[in-house]
Amino acid sequence: MLEDFPEYPSKKQFINYLVNYANKFEISPQRVCMMKSLGNT
């Protein structure tokens, strides 16, 4: 992380860091979700 970041950043600071990181490197994080079931439709 950045030098001026506290050792234990707040939730908001950490989220902002991740968003800025994704924007800087032009990546699009994808949400992971769990499936409850899988079947034929």
Helices and strands as residue ranges (DSSP letters): H 11-24
